[in-house]
Amino acid sequence: MLRRSLVALLLMLAAPNAMAGPFDDLFVRYEAQGSLYELAFARLGVVRATRPDLRAYAATLINDHEAYGAALRDLAVSEGIAVPSGLAASDQARLDRLAHTRPAGFDRAFLREARRINSKDMRALRRQAAREVNPQLRGFVDRSLAMDARHDAAARALSEHLVAGKAPVLHPPRTGDAMALTPPPSASSMAVIAPPPAPAE
């Protein structure tokens, strides 16, 4: 009995996840799942985006998230954490909806989704940074937060260029400003069709 307990204790101490708390485990799994979606999302952008600057942005996302995903997997292995290897059903459904967006609306939908992803990730990373005590994971969180901040700034700038390139932004008049009024035409240019004559009785 004592020998069995000693073996169990040694196995527990030798386990690579002995230093990882439950919150660390949950966070690493969450980030790994999100990283898979962001990589698939970026690859779709390279293929479907119509603007060269958006395709370049998507290519940057691919490079960054391939490196991010590899670092995350290494961290998970070192902590003994099993991470997902495929997209979550909800992420796959979101990606499918984006993939079926009409070409004319894809660029705008792609940037809208990029902004949503980056905002969501930065909130999660800030929460983790506020409570993280593991120095290895804390450094990882800080680097990831800086990367997401760069991605969000680039997506914000691209969104502004996209709006500016499509149509001018109309601002409401300030209080007291006079608005120019366009008078109606004095005479209509539309041809008037006379009604048919009444039948003779």
N, C-alpha and C positions, 0 to 999 in steps of 0.2 A: 504493500500500500504506500509506504514511504517512498520506495523507489519510483513507483508510478507517478506520485505527486512531484518528485524531483525532476523527472523527465518532462512532465507537462510544464513545469516552471522554466526549465532550460529552453524548451521549444518556444515558449512565449517570449522569453528575453531575446532569443535569437531571431525572432520574426522581424522582418524589416519595417513593419508598420507599428512597432512597439512605441515609437515616439510620436506617431501621428494621432492627434485627437479626432473625435468623431466629426467635428466641424471641418477640420482640414480635409478629411475624406470626402465629405459632402461637397465642399467647395471645389476640389480637384475634379470630381466627377462632373459637376455642373459646368466648369470651364472647359473640360474636354468635350462635352456634348455640344456646347456652344461653338467651340473651335471647328468642329466638323461641319456645322451648318455654315459658318462664315466662309470656310474654304469653298464649299459647294456653291454658295451664293456668289463669291468672287469669280469663280470659273464660269458661271452663267453670265456674269456681266461682261467678261472678256469676249464671249461668243455673241451676245445679243445687243450690247450697247451700240448705238448708232454714232455717237460722238467719240472722236479720238481721245479727248481728255478723260472721258469716262472709262474707256477701255484701258488707258494708262493707269487710272486710279484702281481699277479692278486688278490689274496685273501687280500693282504694289501690294494690294491686300493679299493676293496669292503668296507672294514672296514672304511677307511678314507672318502670315498665319501658318505657312508650312514650317517656318522656323519656330513659331510659337507652339504649334502642335507637337513638334519634336521635343522641345524643351519640357512641355507639359507631360508627355509620355515618359521622358527620362525621370522627371520628378515623381511621377506616379509609381514607376518601377522601384525607385529608391525608397519610397515610403510603403511599398507593398500594397498599393491601391489599384484595383482593377477598374479600368476606364472603358467607356463604351467604344465600340468600333464602327457603329453605323448611326445614321441619322434617326432622331426621334420621329415618331409618326407625325406629330404636330409640325415639326420643322420641315419634313418632307412635303406635307400638304401646303405649307407656306411657300416653299420653293416651287412646287408645281403650279400654284396660282401665278407666281411671278413669271414662270417660264411661258405661260399661256397668255401673258399680256400682249396686246397688239403692239407691233413695232413702233407705231407713233407715240404710244404712251409708256414704252418700256423705260426710257432714260429717267423720266420723272419718278416712276414707281421704284426703280432701282435705287435712286438717291434717297427717296423717302424711307426705304427699308434700311439702307446703310445708316441713316441718322437714328432710326429706331434701335438698331443693333448696338451702335456705339453708345448711345445713352444708357441702354439697359446694362451693358457690360461695365461702364464706368461706375454706375450705381453699385453694382455687385462688388467691384474691386475696391471701392472706397469703404464699403461696409467691412470687407475682409481686412483691409489695411488698418482700420480703427481697432481691431481686436486681435490681430495676428501677433503671436509672440515667437513663433519659430523663425529664426533669422533667415534660413534658406528660403522658406516660403514667402516671407515678408519681402525679400529682395525680388523675388519672382513677381509678386503682386505689384510692386512699384514699377518695375520695367513694363509690365503689361498695361498698367494704367497710363503710362507715358505714351505707349504705342497707340492705345485707343484714343487718347486725346489728339494725337496727330491725325489719325484717320477721321475723327469727327470734324476737326478744323478743315481738312481738305474737302470733306463731303459738304460742309456748310458753304465753302467758297464755290464749289461746283454748282450747288443749288442756286446760289445768287446769280451766277453766270447763265445758268439755264433759263431762269426767269427773265433776265435782262435780254437774252437772245431771242426769246419767243415773242414778247410783247412788252410795251412800256408799262411801268407801274403807275397807276393812276392814284393820286392823292386827293382826298376831299379838300374843298376850299376852306381856308381859315375863316373864323368868325369875322364878319364885316366885309369880306371880299365880295366883289360883284362878279357874278357869273355871266359870261357872254351867252346871249340867247340867240338862237337861230330862228328867224321869222319863218312862218310857213309860206309855201309858194303862193303867189297871188292868183295864179290860175293853174288848174290841173292840166297836165299834158296827156292824161289818159283819154283815149277816144271814148266818146259817149255812144252807146248803142241804143238806138231808138226802139221802143217796143213795137211789136208787129201791129198792123192796123186791125181794128175790131172787125169781125166778120159782118158782112151786110145782111140785114134781115129781109 
